[in-house]
Amino acid sequence: MSSSFKSTRQIMAAIPDLSEWLPDVSKYLAHTKSSKLSETLNEHISLVNSYFTILVEEHFLDNSIDALIHEVIKLNKIPQISIEIVGNYLKEAFAYTICFHDFGKVNINFQADPLKMNNPLFKLIRGNPLGSNHSTLGAYLFILKQIQKHQSDNSLLPIEKRFVDAFSIVLSYSIFKHHSPTLSEPLKQEINFGNNESELKKYLSIYQLGIDPRLAEVVPLNLERNYLAQIDNILKSGFPLFTLLKLNFSLLTASDYLATHEYVNDCPTYDFGVFKSRERVEKLIDHLQNYQHNKAIYKDAEQADHFAIPMEKSSSNLNLIRRKMAAELIQTLRQNLKERLFYIEAPTGGGKTNLSMIAVSELLRANPEINKVYYVFPFTSLITQTCQALKASFGFEENELAELHSKAGFSNIGEADADGYFGDAKKDFISRLFAFYPVTVLSHIRFFDILKTNQKESNYLLHRLANSVVVVDELQSYNPEIWDKLMYFISEYSRFFNIRFILMSATLPKIGDIDLLSDYKNTYISLLPNASRYLRNPNFSERVNFRFDYFEAEISLDELAEVVIRKSEEYRIEKSETGSVRTIIEFIFKKSASEFYEAVMNLSHPFDQVLLLSGTVLEARRKEIINTLKLSDKTLNILLITTQVVEAGVDIDMDLGFKNRSLIDSDEQLAGRVNRNANKAGCEVYLFNYNDAKALHHKDLRFKITRENIGRSDYERILKEKDFGYLYNQVISKIIRSNNRNYADNLSSYQSSIAKLNYKDVDKKFRIIDQDNVSVFVPLTLPVKITVKETTEAIFSKCDLDLLSRLNAYFGEAEVNGKLVWEAYKEVIHNRTQGFSIEDKTRFKHLQSILSKFCFSLISYSSDVKKIQEGFGREEYGYVYFSHWDEERSDGRPYSLEAGLNTKAFSDSFFI
């Protein structure tokens, strides 16, 4: 898509220097700092304008802005409209918001206020209705300037003038809110000047903007009667206007932040985290194509006729089929390089991550405008795991790849002095805040927040998504309740932001089949159009045999423990080549997992190690357990008792599996942890009936439809034949029927919130996880690193330890004391300085990532949270502090590093 209107650079270059509009410009200040000269308003606005222009050009945003403006004009269907003239006015208004955002800082009280500029050239005016606010005045001047410009242009028709005036008024919202943490609702009520008109008008004589004084007499009244009251009729809205305003807010606040950061911290930003060199991109692609087995894959892709798919089960045949899938993906993608929406449906163990990397490399090579890549995952473990795979396969350098989530650490910093620490830490803080990396791996919550959020900090990143590839893995982990909204945003952003989306899963719901209730139709390309051939190949479909012996009748934990022990013994004696067995059993609830652990330990069993893993086990212990399963002696007999935390993407290989049946695709995910490389015989997964999954999945359409429409025979067939479409088609049909109903809380009502520019509702009604969690901090000691079979993994980085050492929370031991970390955290909160202190923010963010190593999450309204708060801890500084985690009770300690939360210990609490 080529740009149709003036470029951003042309528009910004034509804006006069502030001195031409503001006499005595040098006496007005924008920022102050005790250790340096104050920054003048002219200096700040020039710097913001510069960052804005750079951001637009770095991300090729002119095309996106133009496409959205085109669609806004098209949506309004104004007869005889001049698209070129009107479009350029709209784009100029878009750019002018950046320039005008701080024009209100000429407010005398803003300059004189001791807590603001404390400018001695001005005297504070008591009773000034504006106070020291500057956003309202900036928006007022912006609106007047734009309306004056439109009204004085005789080439514009009256209806066109009303249209561009209304557009400018809506855009002023970015100026009104640029210091607010959120975009709120309803927008029309927040674009107002209250009783400040007479005070605002005084500043028209300070600026020389060429505004007719008569215009100032009627504009506030005009806004209320002729624009705000009728804005829905004058300017019809929808996704294009909703997104233009969000994008404008993103660019304005990001440019303002970067400019302020440069002045306050003497830290200009030069690297904006994009692939700028085609030579570098080609080098990365070459590295991937020659990495390990990829060389053979690309050789296969060049052949007209591929080898037949082998049916015999073996490790070598499994690798052969993986090569076949990759070769087919390359050929399919090369025929569809200009499309934007793709599926990768590949069996568990089929190498989806490598398939996605090949797809990313092909899209990067074919589309030079694409200069960023995002990988989106529902689980932190997958983020870390994928980062390592990306780095090895592509050969990325440290500054080219980052994982962004609450547990992600900071860069390693080697300097001994504090200035050196914060010099690098400041850059790291800004890089993470704005994701200044060409490749970013992040959580699904954070990514989709960017698309729909009304929060300023998350919205900083919106402009960065343009011209990127976004890989969304484990699509089945999203609740069908949001599939239509997910599809809607993916469709619209791919269209206007030139994003290539790749949606992946072993059990892939084809959400592209959902009708988006618009004229625009999606085209999804299946990069493995013959996916069923692979899914049903014995090397994948027969790696495990699903057993339904305990599927229907309820079974007790004692009976289940005996079954697990007996079946494990049978496998170890009759089928195992190593004479050992590794068994995994998954429960729906952590309480059941803990009770099963006790049941097994009370019986004679063959296991050398019995490991317990649930959502309340800390990350350090989780890593130790996974490494034990991956690295320990294969002759050891191991039982892993777990909850759903191991389902998707955890790279372990077990011999037998047992699972409390829940969702069908969830059952398949657990099976993916058994006989992962298809090199063992007799591997089975038993589905049993202990806890009713309704408590966890009652809102999930998949669960409801399975209960109502899918009997045992269909359940077995779906898992055996990998025909998940049989379930998903029914789910999608139900979503479509719901969306076609009037007055329902459905996609149509959601699109209505978007059309009303109701940013608060748009954010609130689309939640990836529909529950509120609290973080529970456990003040135990954690090892600095863990070692399994001579393989060491750091729990705390050198950077973590350096910071803790500076805060007197670490003294070089082999462990880190959680109590000292907590005291350091409180100290940082108490000693925060006023204003824009990057040092405070850096310490705070870094400490939060360290605190996460001592935390697990619970649903905020759960009984466990209540019990901790009532006798074993307290709510403090945004966490539940588990102070009495190690108190001895008749049923043991309330918490242990090895087993996580022990709810039985709560029963005899005698605290008052």
Secondary structure, 3 states (H helix, E strand, C coil): CCCCCCCHHHHHHHCCCHHHHCCCHHHCEEEEECCEEEEEHHHHHHHHHHHHHHHHHHCCHHHHHHHHHHHHHHHHCCCCCCHHHHHHHHHHHHHHHHHHCCHHHHCHHHHHCCCCCCCCCCCCCCCCCCCCCCHHHHHHHHHHHHHHHHHCCCCCCHHHHHHHHHHHHHHHHHHHCCCCCECCCCHHHHCCCCCCHHHHHHHHCCCCCCCCHHHHHHHHHHHHHHHHCCHHHHCCCCHHHHHHHHHHHHHHHHHHHHHHHHHHHCCCCCCCCCCCCHHHHHHHHHHHHCCCCHHHHHHHHCCCCCCCCCCCCCHHHHHHHHHHHHHHHHHHHHCCCCCCEEEEECCCCCCHHHHHHHHHHHHHHHCCCCCEEEEEECCHHHHHHHHHHHHHHHCCCHHHEEEECCCCCCCCCCCCCHHHHHHHHHHHHHHHHCCCCCEEEEEHHHHHHHHHCCEHHHHCCHHHHCCEEEEECCHHHCCHHHHHHHHHHHHHHHHHHCCEEEEEECCCCCHHHCCCCCCCCCCEEECCCCHHHHHCCHHHHCCCEEEEEEEEEECCHHHHHHHHHHHHHHHHHHCCCCCCCEEEEECCCHHHHHHHHHHHHCCCCCCCEEEEECCCCCHHHHHHHHHHHHHCCCCCCEEEEECHHHCCCCCCCECEEEEECCCHHHHHHHHCCECCCCCCCCCEEEEEECCCCHHHHCCCHHHHHHHHHCCHHHHHHHHHHCCCHHHHHHHHHHHHHHHCCCCCCCHHHHHHHHHCCCHHHHHHCCCCCCCCEEEEECCCEEECEEEECCEEEECCCHHHHHHHHHCCCCCCCCEEEHHHHHHHHHHHHHCCCCCCCHHHHHHHHHHHHHHHHHEEEEECCCHHHHHHHHHHCEEECCEEECCCCCCCCCCCCCEECCCEECHHHHHHCCCC
